[in-house]
Amino acid sequence: MARSRDQEAGEAKYEEFHRYPPKKIGEFGKGFELPKEMRLGGKALSVAYESKKVDPATLVRPRKPVSYLHEHDTAGVTTYLAAGSKIVVGTARKVVRVPDEFRKVETLVKLGEFLFLTFENDDGDEVELQGTHTPSLPELYAIPSGKCLYVIDGKRKVIAATWGGGLTVRAAGIDG
C-alpha cells in the first residue's frame, strides 16, 4: 500500500527530530480523531518531555530517555485544553475551533513522554499541567509540519495542544 504525503512527511519529521528512522509505525486505533474544538488555556510558557532522541549538542543517542524543557519564546504560541477536560477547572473558559491544518492530518510524530507544560491563563496566573503515570506517562506528539503539539494519554484521548506564533519542531528540538 502506498504511503500518503502526510505519512512520508511524518516519517521525515521523526527522523529529523530524533536523527534516526522510526522503528515502529503504528495506529491509534479505530475511532481516534483529533478534536474539532478545544478550550483556550492561555499563553504557552513551557513544555517538558523525555526523549531518546540524539542529543543535539553531542550528536550521541542516550541509553535512557533524557528530560528536555522548552520555554516558549515566540509571541502567539498558545496552549489549549481538551473541551471536556476536568484537569484545570475554571481556567479554560473559551471554546475555540481547532484549525483544519492541525486536525486533518493522517500522521502524528511521537516526540517523547510528556512531563508537564505551563501556560498563563486569562487571569495572569501560571497554570501547570503535569503528566501522570496512569499506568504510563502521556505522550507528546507533533503534526508533520511541526506547527502543532498534542499531549495524548494512554487511552488515546487528547489532553492538550499547543500551536501558534513561530512554533515548530526541528532537529534541535521544539522551537518557538
Beta strands, then each sheet from edge to edge (+ up, - down):
strand 1: 37-51
strand 2: 66-71
strand 3: 78-82
strand 4: 95-97
strand 5: 109-120
strand 6: 126-130
strand 7: 139-142
strand 8: 148-152
strand 9: 158-163
strand 10: 168-170
strand 11: 173-175
sheet 1: 2+ 1- 3+ 9- 8+ 7- 5+ 6-
sheet 2: 2+ 1- 4+
sheet 3: 10+ 11-
end
